[in-house]
Amino acid sequence: MKEHSDTIENLSKKEAIDKIRKIAEDTRICMFTTKLEHIPLESRPMSTLRVDDEGNIWFFSDDISNKNFEIEQDARVQLFYGNPSKIEFMTIYGHAMITKDRDKINNLWHPMAKAWFTDKDDPSLSLIMVMPTYAYYWDTRQNKMISFLKIIGSMAGKKTDEDGVEGRLDV
C-alpha cells in the first residue's frame, strides 16, 4: 500500500506511548481479545486502568476468570479501542502477564472497581499487564464538527483534504 506522507504518521518511543495513553485512557473500554489462534476470537470489554511510562496497559481481573486461564495458556492478546465521538481508534497486539503484586494493586485501586471486587484486598483480585509489541492508530487531525462538515462536502461532490491520520506506534 502506498503511504501518503500527509496521512501516515508513525510514532515511536515517548510520542508512541503518549498516543497510546491518550487513546486508551480517553476511551477507557477496549475489547480485550485472547485465544488469537481460534476463530471466533474470545473478546470481552475491559476497563483500562492506566498506561504506564513504558507503554504497558493495566487491567484488573478476577484470578479465576476465563481470560486469566487463557492468558496462562497463551500470553498473546489483542486490544481494540474505539472512540467514535472523538473519531479515534487503535489496535494493540502484545503479550499479557498476570500478577497479584499488592503494591501495584494498591497503586491502581479506585472505588469503581468495587463493582467487581469487594475491596483492594479481595483475594480474587489480580492485575493483567499488556506489553505492546505492535500498535496502530487512526484518528482525525481536526475536531468532530470539521470532520463532519468535510464528510457532508464530499457527499455533495466537493473534494476535501484528507483529515485523518494513521500510523504505527512503536513503543
Secondary structure as the mmCIF struct_conf table of DSSP 4:
data_model
#
loop_
_struct_conf.conf_type_id
_struct_conf.id
_struct_conf.beg_label_comp_id
_struct_conf.beg_label_asym_id
_struct_conf.beg_label_seq_id
_struct_conf.end_label_comp_id
_struct_conf.end_label_asym_id
_struct_conf.end_label_seq_id
HELX_LH_PP_P HELX_LH_PP_P1 LYS A 2 HIS A 4
TURN_TY1_P TURN_TY1_P1 SER A 5 THR A 7
STRN STRN1 ILE A 8 ILE A 8
STRN STRN2 LEU A 11 SER A 12
HELX_RH_AL_P HELX_RH_AL_P1 LYS A 13 THR A 27
STRN STRN3 ILE A 29 THR A 34
TURN_TY1_P TURN_TY1_P2 LEU A 36 GLU A 37
BEND BEND1 HIS A 38 PRO A 40
STRN STRN4 GLU A 42 SER A 47
STRN STRN5 ARG A 50 VAL A 51
TURN_TY1_P TURN_TY1_P3 ASP A 53 GLU A 54
BEND BEND2 GLY A 55 GLY A 55
STRN STRN6 ILE A 57 ASP A 62
TURN_TY1_P TURN_TY1_P4 ASP A 63 ILE A 64
BEND BEND3 SER A 65 SER A 65
HELX_RH_AL_P HELX_RH_AL_P2 ASN A 66 GLN A 73
STRN STRN7 ARG A 76 ASN A 83
TURN_TY1_P TURN_TY1_P5 PRO A 84 ILE A 87
STRN STRN8 GLU A 88 THR A 99
HELX_RH_AL_P HELX_RH_AL_P3 ARG A 102 LEU A 108
HELX_RH_3T_P HELX_RH_3T_P1 PRO A 111 ALA A 115
TURN_TY1_P TURN_TY1_P6 TRP A 116 TRP A 116
BEND BEND4 PHE A 117 ASP A 119
TURN_TY1_P TURN_TY1_P7 LYS A 120 ASP A 121
TURN_TY1_P TURN_TY1_P8 PRO A 123 SER A 124
STRN STRN9 LEU A 125 THR A 140
BEND BEND5 ARG A 141 GLN A 142
HELX_RH_AL_P HELX_RH_AL_P4 LYS A 144 MET A 155
TURN_TY1_P TURN_TY1_P9 ALA A 156 GLY A 157
STRN STRN10 GLY A 164 ASP A 170
#
